Structures are given as C-alpha cells and as structure tokens.
Amino acid sequence: MTGPAEELPGDLRIEDLLRELAPRVLAAVTRRFGRFDLAEDAVQEALLAAVTGWAEDGVPPNPAAWLTTVAVRRMTDMLRSEQARRRREQLDATRSLPQSLLDGGSDSISTADQDDTLVILFLCCHPDVQPASQLTLTLRAVGGLTTAEIARALLVPEATVGQRISRAKQRISQSGARFRLPEPEERRQRLDVVMQVLYLIFNEGYTASSGTALQRVELAAEAIRLTRMLREKLPSEPEVGGLLALMLLTHARRRARTGPTGDLIPLAEQDRTRWDRDLIAEGVALLEEVLPRRRPGPYQLQAAVAAVHAEAERFEDTDWAQIVALYDVLVRMSADPMVRLNSAVAVAMHRGPAAGLALLDSLAADPKLADHHRLAAVRAHLLEQSGSLEDARQAYLTAAKLTVSAPEQRYLHSRAARLGMHEQPPAFE
C-alpha cells in the first residue's frame, strides 16, 4: 500500500465500495489472463482480503489497483499450480501457459480503470450456460450479491446457488469464450437473462433482503448505471427502455421510504414531495418513447404501474382501476409469482380486501411463495383491513419471523402491536 489510508465518503461502507469495484477488477483480470473461471475465484479471494485488511488498516488510496494487484498475484499462483499439475500429468506441451501470463506486469494494475462491466455481464450470460446458472453467476460476478442473497432473490436453496455458479464457470471455460462484447445479434439472444439480472440487482438494492438497512442505494444506482449502458448499446429494444424506466420511477421514491431512524414508511404514508421528480420525468419520458412501438413486455408494464403511482399527488388519488388493468395483462405475460402477489394487492385496493384474500389463497400453493414473508405480510394487511384483527396479528408475526431484514421485522412487529389501537392500516408498498 502506498500513501496513507483514506476515509470513505459519506455513509459508503467497505462492502458497498467492494461491490462497486468487483466487476471492474474481474474484467481487468479476465481481460489479461483469459480465464474467467479462475479469475472469478481470484477476485473473490482479493475481496475477502480487503474486507479483513481494510477494516484494520483503512482503505488504500487506489482501492481498484489494490484489489487488482492482489487478484493478479492470486491468479498467477493458481495458474502456476495448474501448469505444474499439467506437467506432472504429462499433458501436451502446447497446453502450457505463456510465461507472459505468469509474469504479471505493470499494465495488470492500470486496466482496472477501464470499465468492462457490461462485457462481464454478457460473458456470464453465455449461451452455453443454462439460463438459471447464467442468472446466479451474473448476480454474484456483476451484482456482488452473496450466495444467501441470491438464494433469497431467486427463492431457491443456497446449495443450489453454489452448484449453479460452479457449473456456469465450468461451461464458460469449456466454451473458449473470448473476452469481448458479443455481436448485436448474439447480444439480443442473451438479452432476457441480462435484463433479469439487472432487475434483480436493482430489487436487492431497493429493498435489501437482509441486514439492518431497508435499502442499499449504491447497489440500486449501479443497476441503473448498467442499464443505461445496456440501453446505449441496444437503443431499439423497447424492453430495455422499459426496464430503465421502471428503475428510475421506483428509485425516485427512495428518500421517502424510510424515516430518520431508518424505519420503513409504507407507500400510503410517504411524503411525496420527497420523491425525485427529475427521475420521474425521465422515466415517464422513456415510457412515452417505448410504449408506442407496440412491443409491450413485463418491464414496460411494470414501469407503467409505477408511472400511475407517480402521477397521483396523494395516495387517495391513485387510479387503482388502471393499475388492475395493467396487472391483468402482466399476469398473462409473466410467470413471476411476485407479479401475481402484487396484482392481488392492486385488486384488494380496487375491489376490497375480500377480493384480494381470495387471490392469495391460490398463491399459497406456490412453493416459491409459501414461506415467503411478503405473502404473509400481504395477508396480514388484508385481514386487518377486513376487520379480522387477531388473524391479522398472527399473520404479521409470521411474516416477521420469515424475513431477515431488520427494518421489515420492526415494521411488521409494530403493525402487530398496534392492532389493539384499531388504526386504519396503511397500504403496502
């Protein structure tokens, strides 16, 4: 480390900085060595070294260069070990690694300043990799999510996530894929998975699945940045524009979603003067550009729902009939169980809690939702609205047990505790 350690600006945590830098470092190491499977392991080890080292010694003056240097050293060790093993097994000499790769070099550090995150994104979504494995690998390599966070986002066991990541790296290595942005036609073939990954990264930033904070604003901002880059590469794809519009319209509420102590503020109680009107205007303008192309997709429709919320000056002014109509189309188009859950909430707001509860009964059989805290939380909310206070209290407590997000736990426990006061429940966000 050269020079004094630096303090992080504002509320930026070491974990947030590492998550931001990791894709760039991974791109630099992959670009130099051409071995994505080993590079990903080397970068993970560098990140672990940073978590322990920086907490004690402080953040180095050039954190990207520090991470790249550590990853390059680890990568060199792994390649030398692999070459020694190959020699022991008397493999063909032509498979030996060029010495130039084993020597490192000064340019291995400076390349971290080049942002090839979008290349890494498309590499993770290589067509030789199964879609589910594409998704999990990209969430870790580009989104910086942990195995546990990915498991919660995808509603699958952690062991499954680990297996998918391992298989994906093996397939990419076997494919001989080059480190470059694919040609336009190939980009479109990988586009659905790329957009899904960006959407999930944003969701984890907008509402963290675990931890003490409701939001991870830097993660949501990174998803928006990458989606902007994707739109620059594919400006004629309306769903990319719809995805960016959805992120912008949703991210516009971020300042109003938590109180001074970080507690969750539901949509009905948010101070809408704190919503970011510039982001809303940009999101609406994007929608007005892509919707007339008459190629609607799930992201455009979800963005349209967000726009309806943004247009209402007060919660009471929300056009729930229009939102229900949009969800009716969206449910037919998307297999995402969360879409059906959100649709049930919209139906309840438009037609009453009984109508929403009837839809929840059919969702309870979905194994992806059966143990999800949001299903129990929505049920509690609708039961409270219908006057079944004790059943609602129990459902709130059940939801609190199922979530590992501290702000959500506090909110759900507070709703259970306040039922005796017979308050009119606020609408869920």
C-alpha positions in Angstrom: 0.0 0.0 0.0 1.4 3.4 -0.9 0.4 6.6 0.8 -2.0 7.0 3.7 -5.2 5.1 4.0 -8.4 7.0 3.1 -11.7 7.5 4.8 -14.8 6.5 2.8 -17.1 9.4 1.7 -20.4 9.8 3.5 -22.1 6.6 4.5 -20.3 4.4 1.9 -19.3 1.2 3.6 -16.4 -1.0 2.7 -18.9 -3.6 1.4 -20.5 -1.1 -0.9 -17.2 0.0 -2.3 -16.1 -3.6 -2.9 -19.4 -4.4 -4.6 -18.9 -1.4 -6.9 -15.3 -2.3 -7.8 -15.5 -6.0 -8.1 -16.9 -6.2 -11.6 -14.2 -3.8 -12.9 -11.4 -5.8 -11.2 -12.9 -9.1 -12.5 -12.9 -7.6 -16.0 -9.3 -6.5 -15.7 -8.1 -9.9 -14.5 -10.2 -11.8 -17.1 -9.0 -9.5 -19.9 -5.4 -10.1 -19.0 -5.5 -13.8 -18.3 -8.4 -15.0 -20.4 -9.6 -17.5 -17.7 -12.9 -16.2 -16.3 -13.4 -19.3 -14.1 -10.1 -18.8 -12.3 -10.3 -15.0 -12.4 -13.6 -15.1 -10.5 -12.1 -17.2 -7.8 -9.0 -14.9 -7.6 -11.2 -11.8 -7.3 -13.3 -13.4 -4.6 -10.1 -14.0 -2.6 -9.0 -10.5 -3.1 -12.4 -9.2 -1.9 -12.1 -11.3 1.3 -8.6 -10.0 1.9 -9.9 -6.4 1.5 -12.8 -7.0 4.0 -10.3 -8.1 6.7 -7.4 -5.9 5.8 -9.2 -2.6 5.1 -11.2 -2.8 8.2 -8.0 -2.8 10.2 -5.6 -0.7 8.1 -8.0 1.6 6.3 -8.9 1.8 2.6 -5.9 2.2 0.3 -5.5 5.4 -1.8 -6.3 3.4 -5.0 -8.6 0.6 -3.9 -9.2 -0.7 -7.5 -5.4 -1.1 -8.1 -5.0 -2.8 -4.7 -7.7 -5.3 -5.5 -6.4 -5.9 -8.9 -2.8 -6.4 -7.7 -4.0 -9.0 -5.1 -6.2 -10.8 -7.6 -3.4 -10.9 -10.2 -1.0 -12.4 -7.6 -3.5 -15.0 -6.6 -4.3 -15.7 -10.3 -0.6 -16.1 -11.1 -0.3 -18.6 -8.2 -3.3 -20.6 -9.4 -2.0 -20.7 -13.0 1.5 -21.8 -11.9 -0.1 -24.5 -9.8 -2.3 -25.6 -12.7 0.7 -25.7 -15.0 2.7 -27.8 -12.5 -0.1 -30.2 -12.2 -0.4 -30.5 -16.0 3.3 -31.2 -16.3 3.0 -33.8 -13.6 0.3 -35.4 -15.6 2.5 -35.1 -18.8 -0.1 -33.1 -20.8 0.8 -31.9 -24.2 3.3 -29.1 -24.0 1.2 -26.9 -26.3 -1.3 -26.6 -23.4 1.4 -24.9 -21.2 0.6 -21.3 -20.3 2.6 -18.5 -21.9 5.2 -17.1 -19.5 3.9 -13.6 -20.2 0.8 -14.5 -18.2 2.7 -15.9 -15.3 4.9 -12.8 -15.0 2.2 -10.3 -14.3 3.2 -6.9 -15.4 2.6 -3.2 -14.7 -0.4 -3.0 -17.1 -2.3 -5.5 -15.0 -3.0 -2.8 -12.4 -3.9 0.1 -14.7 -6.5 -2.0 -16.6 -8.8 -1.8 -13.5 -9.6 1.8 -14.5 -11.3 0.5 -17.7 -14.9 -0.3 -17.1 -15.8 -3.5 -18.9 -18.6 -4.5 -16.6 -21.0 -4.8 -19.5 -18.6 -7.3 -21.1 -18.6 -9.4 -17.9 -22.4 -9.2 -17.8 -22.8 -10.7 -21.3 -20.0 -13.2 -20.7 -21.9 -14.6 -17.6 -24.9 -15.0 -19.9 -23.1 -17.1 -22.4 -25.5 -19.3 -24.5 -23.6 -22.5 -23.5 -24.6 -21.9 -19.9 -28.1 -22.9 -18.7 -30.3 -19.8 -18.0 -30.6 -20.5 -14.3 -26.9 -20.7 -14.0 -26.4 -17.6 -16.1 -28.6 -15.7 -13.6 -26.8 -16.9 -10.5 -23.3 -16.3 -11.8 -24.1 -12.8 -13.0 -25.7 -11.8 -9.7 -22.5 -12.7 -8.0 -19.9 -11.5 -10.5 -21.7 -8.3 -11.5 -24.2 -7.6 -8.7 -21.8 -8.6 -5.9 -24.6 -10.5 -4.1 -23.7 -13.2 -1.7 -24.9 -16.8 -2.1 -27.5 -16.2 0.6 -28.8 -13.0 -1.0 -29.1 -14.7 -4.4 -30.9 -17.6 -2.9 -33.5 -15.3 -1.3 -33.8 -13.3 -4.6 -34.4 -16.4 -6.7 -36.4 -18.3 -4.0 -34.1 -21.3 -4.2 -31.8 -23.1 -1.6 -28.3 -21.8 -1.1 -26.7 -25.1 -2.1 -28.5 -24.8 -5.5 -27.0 -21.4 -6.0 -23.5 -22.6 -5.3 -23.9 -25.5 -7.7 -25.2 -23.3 -10.4 -22.3 -20.8 -10.1 -19.7 -23.7 -10.3 -21.4 -25.2 -13.3 -21.6 -21.9 -15.1 -17.9 -21.1 -14.7 -17.0 -24.6 -16.0 -19.2 -24.2 -19.1 -17.7 -20.7 -19.9 -14.2 -22.1 -19.5 -15.0 -25.1 -21.8 -16.7 -22.9 -24.4 -13.5 -20.9 -25.0 -15.4 -17.7 -25.0 -13.4 -14.6 -25.7 -13.5 -11.5 -23.5 -15.4 -9.1 -25.7 -18.8 -7.7 -26.2 -20.8 -10.1 -28.4 -22.1 -9.0 -31.8 -25.5 -7.3 -31.9 -27.5 -10.5 -32.8 -25.8 -12.5 -30.1 -26.5 -9.7 -27.6 -30.2 -10.0 -28.3 -30.1 -13.7 -27.7 -28.7 -13.1 -24.2 -30.8 -10.1 -23.5 -33.6 -11.6 -21.5 -31.2 -13.0 -18.9 -29.2 -9.8 -18.8 -32.3 -7.8 -18.1 -33.5 -10.2 -15.4 -30.1 -10.0 -13.7 -30.2 -6.2 -13.7 -33.7 -6.2 -12.4 -32.8 -8.5 -9.5 -29.7 -6.4 -8.6 -31.9 -3.3 -8.5 -34.5 -5.1 -6.4 -31.9 -6.1 -3.8 -30.7 -2.5 -3.7 -34.2 -1.1 -3.4 -35.3 -3.5 -0.7 -32.4 -5.4 0.9 -33.3 -9.0 1.6 -31.3 -8.9 4.9 -29.4 -6.6 7.2 -30.0 -3.5 9.2 -30.9 -1.1 6.3 -34.0 -1.2 4.2 -32.2 0.0 1.1 -28.8 -0.4 -0.5 -28.8 2.7 -2.5 -25.4 2.2 -4.1 -26.5 -1.2 -5.4 -29.7 0.2 -7.0 -27.7 3.0 -8.5 -25.2 0.5 -10.0 -28.1 -1.4 -11.6 -29.4 1.8 -13.1 -25.9 2.7 -14.4 -25.5 -0.7 -16.1 -29.0 -0.5 -17.6 -28.2 2.9 -19.0 -25.1 1.3 -20.6 -27.2 -1.5 -22.0 -29.7 0.9 -23.5 -26.8 2.8 -25.2 -25.8 -0.5 -26.9 -29.4 -1.5 -27.7 -31.4 1.6 -28.2 -34.0 0.0 -30.4 -35.0 -2.6 -27.8 -38.2 -1.3 -26.0 -37.9 -3.6 -23.1 -34.5 -2.2 -22.2 -36.1 1.2 -22.1 -39.0 -0.1 -20.1 -36.6 -1.7 -17.6 -34.7 1.6 -17.2 -38.0 3.5 -16.8 -39.1 1.0 -14.1 -35.9 1.5 -12.2 -36.0 5.3 -12.4 -39.6 5.6 -11.4 -39.1 3.2 -8.5 -35.8 4.7 -7.4 -37.5 8.1 -7.3 -39.2 7.1 -4.1 -36.0 6.2 -2.2 -35.8 9.3 0.0 -39.4 8.9 1.2 -39.3 5.2 2.1 -37.5 5.5 5.4 -37.8 7.7 8.4 -34.9 9.4 10.4 -34.1 6.2 12.2 -34.3 4.0 9.0 -37.7 2.6 9.7 -39.9 1.6 6.8 -42.5 4.1 5.6 -45.3 2.4 3.5 -46.4 3.9 0.3 -49.6 5.4 1.7 -47.7 7.4 4.3 -44.8 8.6 2.2 -44.2 12.4 1.8 -44.5 12.6 -2.0 -42.8 16.0 -2.1 -39.6 14.0 -1.3 -40.0 11.9 -4.4 -37.3 12.7 -7.1 -39.3 14.5 -9.8 -36.4 14.6 -12.2 -36.1 10.8 -12.2 -39.9 10.5 -12.5 -39.9 12.9 -15.5 -37.1 10.8 -17.1 -38.9 7.6 -16.5 -42.2 8.8 -17.9 -40.4 10.2 -21.0 -38.8 6.8 -21.6 -42.2 5.1 -21.4 -43.7 7.6 -23.8 -40.9 6.7 -26.2 -41.1 2.9 -26.0 -44.8 2.1 -25.5 -45.9 3.5 -28.9 -43.7 0.9 -30.5 -46.4 -1.7 -29.6 -44.0 -4.3 -28.4 -45.1 -4.4 -24.7 -43.2 -6.5 -22.3 -43.2 -7.1 -18.5 -40.8 -4.3 -17.7 -42.7 -1.8 -19.7 -46.0 -2.8 -18.0 -44.4 -2.6 -14.5 -43.0 0.8 -15.4 -46.5 1.9 -16.4 -47.8 0.8 -13.0 -45.0 2.8 -11.3 -45.9 5.8 -13.5 -49.6 5.6 -12.4 -48.3 5.8 -8.8 -46.0 8.7 -9.6 -48.8 10.7 -11.3 -51.0 10.6 -8.1 -50.4 13.6 -5.9 -51.8 11.7 -2.9 -52.2 8.0 -2.2 -56.0 8.5 -2.2 -55.8 9.8 -5.8 -54.2 6.5 -7.1 -56.0 5.1 -10.2 -56.3 1.6 -8.9 -58.6 0.6 -11.8 -55.8 1.4 -14.3 -53.3 -0.5 -12.2 -55.5 -3.6 -12.0 -55.9 -3.5 -15.8 -52.2 -3.3 -16.3 -51.7 -6.2 -13.9 -54.3 -8.3 -15.7 -52.1 -8.0 -18.8 -48.9 -8.5 -16.9 -50.1 -11.7 -15.1 -50.9 -13.3 -18.5 -47.4 -12.4 -19.8 -45.2 -13.2 -16.8 -44.7 -16.3 -14.7 -43.2 -14.4 -11.8 -45.2 -15.2 -8.6 -44.4 -11.8 -7.2 -46.3 -10.2 -10.1 -49.4 -12.2 -9.1 -48.9 -11.2 -5.5 -48.7 -7.5 -6.4 -51.7 -8.0 -8.6 -53.6 -9.3 -5.6 -52.7 -6.2 -3.6 -54.0 -4.0 -6.5 -57.2 -5.9 -6.7 -57.7 -5.5 -3.0 -57.2 -1.8 -3.2 -59.7 -1.5 -6.1 -62.4 -4.1 -5.1 -61.8 -4.6 -1.4 -59.8 -6.9 0.9 -62.0 -9.9 0.4 -61.2 -10.0 -3.3 -57.5 -9.8 -2.6 -57.7 -12.5 0.0 -59.4 -14.8 -2.4 -56.4 -14.4 -4.8 -53.9 -15.0 -2.0 -55.5 -18.4 -1.4 -54.4 -19.6 -4.8 -50.9 -18.2 -4.4 -50.3 -20.1 -1.1 -49.9 -23.3 -3.1 -46.9 -21.9 -5.0 -43.8 -23.4 -3.4 -41.8 -20.3 -4.2 -44.2 -18.1 -2.2 -45.4 -20.5 0.5 -42.6 -19.5 3.0 -42.0 -16.0 1.7 -42.6 -13.2 4.3 -44.3 -10.9 1.8 -47.2 -13.4 1.2 -47.8 -13.5 5.0 -47.4 -9.7 5.2 -49.9 -9.0 2.5 -52.3 -11.5 4.0 -51.9 -9.7 7.4 -52.6 -6.4 5.8 -55.8 -7.5 4.0 -57.0 -9.3 7.1 -56.5 -6.2 9.1 -58.5 -4.2 6.5 -61.3 -6.7 6.6 -61.5 -6.4 10.4 -60.1 -9.9 11.3 -57.6 -8.3 13.8 -56.4 -11.4 15.7 -55.8 -13.4 12.5 -54.0 -10.3 11.1 -51.8 -10.0 14.2 -50.8 -13.7 13.9 -50.0 -13.2 10.2 -47.9 -10.1 10.9 -45.9 -12.1 13.5 -45.5 -15.0 11.0 -44.2 -12.5 8.4 -41.8 -11.0 10.9 -40.3 -14.5 11.6 -39.8 -15.2 7.9 -37.9 -12.0 7.0 -34.3 -11.4 7.8 -34.5 -7.7 7.1 -34.3 -5.8 10.4 -36.4 -2.8 9.2 -39.1 -5.1 7.8 -39.1 -7.0 11.1 -39.6 -3.8 13.1 -42.4 -2.7 10.8 -44.2 -6.0 11.0 -43.9 -6.2 14.8 -45.2 -2.7 15.1 -48.2 -3.5 13.0 -49.0 -6.5 15.2 -48.6 -4.4 18.3 -50.8 -1.5 17.1 -53.8 -3.7 16.1 -55.3 -3.1 19.5 -55.5 0.6 18.7 -57.8 -0.1 15.8 -55.9 2.0 13.4 -56.7 2.0 9.7 -53.7 0.1 8.2 -51.5 1.8 5.6 -51.2 0.3 2.2 -48.2 -1.9 1.5 -45.6 -0.6 -0.9 
